[in-house]
Amino acid sequence: MIISIHQPHYFLSFAQIKKIIESDKYVFFDDVQMPQGKSVVHRAKIKYENELKWLTITKSKNNKSNLICDINKASNEYIKQHKSIINNYYKNTPTRNWIVNLLEQTEKFETICEVNIFITKEILNYLEFKNIQFFRSSEILKNKTYDNTVNKIIDINKQLNATIYLTGDGPGSMRYMDEREFNKEGIKIKYFSFEHPFYKQSGIDFQKDLSIIDLLCNEGKNNAKNILLSC
């Protein structure tokens, strides 16, 4: 049983989608502090020609707490803005209308976290990756407290009967790694290895680490799925 855990991102990146696909169960790590500054929890990066653009959901100043799960949207104005940008950047692309329709459906949600989880699930379903089970750490742990984040992650894995914990090998992930503690619980660590593939983009220079919007719009559903499976 392969488990992976990550903060819920807005229109998450190619790499994060790939990480989910390689998991049996995926946990939205939503009961942690909202990152300060310009975070991909509420921003997504796209590209037109050689211009990069951030799509941003403005955070409300009135929130229950500073946890990701409690951060509200300031308004629904982002929907109109992001639809306009996507329609302009991805004219005549195969999946643009589906993305725009998906955006419209996020109006009903109060928190940014709910928006991100909904979008992520819908994209995986659209691409026909339907065997992945999704969970929220806030629902699994129910306000339990821990001495450190490592113990928290181990507990999530234990509750979901993990045999393998799939994690990144970047600085953000490695600071929560103590393989000895995982091994004590019978959980093996697998480091997520990813080499970003090339795909059709506008402009001259290929840009890595864009939102999944870029892959879906430029390649369409079937090609996007095949690219994700082949890398």
JOKADA-V517852 format. One record per residue. N is the residue number from 1. PHI is phi in radians with two decimals (999 if undefined). D_FIRST is the distance of its C-alpha to the first C-alpha in Angstrom with 1 decimal. Layout:
[[N,PHI,D_FIRST] [N,PHI,D_FIRST]]
//
This chain:
[[1,999,0.0] [2,-1.68,3.8] [3,-2.01,6.5] [4,-2.29,10.1] [5,-2.39,13.3] [6,-2.81,16.8] [7,-1.07,20.2] [8,-1.28,21.2] [9,-1.78,23.6] [10,-1.42,26.4] [11,0.73,26.0] [12,-0.96,23.4] [13,-1.38,23.8] [14,-0.93,22.8] [15,-1.08,20.4] [16,-1.18,18.6] [17,-1.06,18.2] [18,-1.08,16.8] [19,-1.10,14.2] [20,-1.12,13.1] [21,-1.03,13.1] [22,-1.46,10.7] [23,-1.91,8.0] [24,-1.52,6.1] [25,-2.33,7.7] [26,-2.16,10.8] [27,-1.96,13.1] [28,-1.38,16.9] [29,-1.45,18.3] [30,-1.85,21.5] [31,-1.81,23.0] [32,-2.14,24.2] [33,-1.07,27.7] [34,-1.09,28.6] [35,-1.01,29.4] [36,-1.34,33.1] [37,1.36,35.0] [38,-1.54,33.8] [39,-1.82,30.1] [40,-1.32,27.9] [41,-1.12,26.7] [42,-2.23,30.0] [43,-2.44,31.0] [44,-2.37,30.1] [45,-1.83,31.9] [46,-2.23,33.5] [47,-2.55,36.2] [48,-2.34,39.4] [49,0.95,41.5] [50,-1.98,41.3] [51,-1.82,41.0] [52,-1.66,37.9] [53,-2.44,37.6] [54,-1.71,35.5] [55,-1.69,34.8] [56,-2.15,34.8] [57,-1.67,34.3] [58,-1.24,36.8] [59,-1.40,35.6] [60,-1.24,37.6] [61,-1.60,39.6] [62,-1.98,39.1] [63,-2.31,35.7] [64,-1.10,34.5] [65,-2.74,32.9] [66,-1.66,31.8] [67,-1.30,28.1] [68,-0.93,26.5] [69,-1.16,25.9] [70,-1.90,29.7] [71,-1.50,31.3] [72,-1.48,33.4] [73,-1.30,34.8] [74,-1.20,38.4] [75,-2.95,39.2] [76,-1.74,38.3] [77,-1.08,40.6] [78,-1.03,37.7] [79,-1.09,37.1] [80,-1.08,40.6] [81,-1.10,40.5] [82,-1.26,37.2] [83,-1.07,38.2] [84,-1.10,41.5] [85,-1.13,40.0] [86,-1.11,37.4] [87,-1.09,40.1] [88,-1.38,42.3] [89,-1.31,39.9] [90,-2.09,38.2] [91,-1.00,41.3] [92,1.07,40.9] [93,-1.61,37.3] [94,-1.09,35.1] [95,-2.01,32.7] [96,-0.97,34.9] [97,-1.09,35.8] [98,-1.17,32.3] [99,-1.10,31.5] [100,-1.08,34.7] [101,-1.10,34.0] [102,-1.07,30.6] [103,-1.02,32.4] [104,-1.04,34.9] [105,-1.27,32.3] [106,-1.43,31.4] [107,-1.02,34.8] [108,-1.29,33.7] [109,-1.61,31.4] [110,-1.57,32.8] [111,-1.77,30.3] [112,-1.13,29.1] [113,-1.02,25.6] [114,-1.10,25.8] [115,-1.03,27.3] [116,-1.13,24.5] [117,-1.14,21.6] [118,-1.04,23.7] [119,-1.08,24.4] [120,-1.05,20.9] [121,-1.10,19.7] [122,-1.16,22.8] [123,-1.14,22.5] [124,-1.12,19.0] [125,-1.20,20.5] [126,-1.05,23.6] [127,-1.46,22.0] [128,1.17,20.2] [129,-1.76,16.6] [130,-1.90,16.0] [131,-1.73,12.4] [132,-1.59,11.1] [133,-1.67,11.1] [134,-1.95,13.4] [135,-2.46,14.3] [136,-2.02,17.2] [137,-1.07,17.3] [138,-1.10,20.8] [139,-1.50,19.8] [140,-1.23,16.9] [141,-1.62,19.3] [142,0.87,22.6] [143,1.19,24.9] [144,-1.13,23.7] [145,-1.94,25.2] [146,-2.39,24.0] [147,-1.20,25.9] [148,-2.74,24.1] [149,-1.21,21.3] [150,-1.02,19.2] [151,-1.10,19.1] [152,-1.13,18.3] [153,-1.15,15.3] [154,-1.08,14.0] [155,-1.11,14.8] [156,-1.03,12.9] [157,-1.05,9.7] [158,-1.10,10.8] [159,-1.16,11.8] [160,-1.76,8.6] [161,1.03,7.0] [162,-1.22,5.1] [163,-1.89,5.2] [164,-2.34,6.1] [165,-1.83,8.5] [166,-1.58,10.1] [167,-2.41,13.7] [168,-1.30,17.2] [169,-2.01,19.8] [170,-1.46,22.7] [171,-0.99,24.9] [172,-1.11,23.4] [173,-1.48,19.9] [174,-1.15,21.1] [175,-1.21,23.2] [176,-1.82,20.2] [177,-1.78,18.8] [178,-2.48,19.5] [179,-1.02,17.3] [180,-1.09,19.1] [181,-1.18,18.1] [182,-1.15,14.3] [183,-1.09,14.9] [184,-1.04,16.8] [185,-1.67,13.8] [186,1.32,11.8] [187,-1.96,9.7] [188,-1.53,10.4] [189,-1.71,11.8] [190,-2.11,11.8] [191,-1.56,14.8] [192,-1.21,15.1] [193,-1.84,18.0] [194,-2.53,20.1] [195,-1.95,23.6] [196,-1.11,25.2] [197,-1.38,26.8] [198,-1.52,30.2] [199,-2.60,30.9] [200,-1.17,34.1] [201,-2.31,35.4] [202,-1.38,38.9] [203,1.50,41.1] [204,-1.60,41.6] [205,-1.53,39.1] [206,-1.32,35.3] [207,-1.98,33.5] [208,-1.44,29.8] [209,1.10,27.5] [210,-1.46,29.1] [211,-1.05,27.6] [212,-1.05,25.8] [213,-0.93,29.1] [214,-1.13,30.8] [215,-1.12,28.6] [216,-1.08,28.6] [217,-1.24,32.4] [218,-1.38,33.5] [219,-1.91,31.4] [220,1.41,30.7] [221,-1.02,27.7] [222,-1.16,27.4] [223,-1.13,28.1] [224,-1.04,25.8] [225,-1.11,22.9] [226,-1.11,23.9] [227,-1.14,24.4] [228,-1.10,20.9] [229,-1.30,19.4] [230,-1.54,21.9] [231,-1.61,21.5]]
//
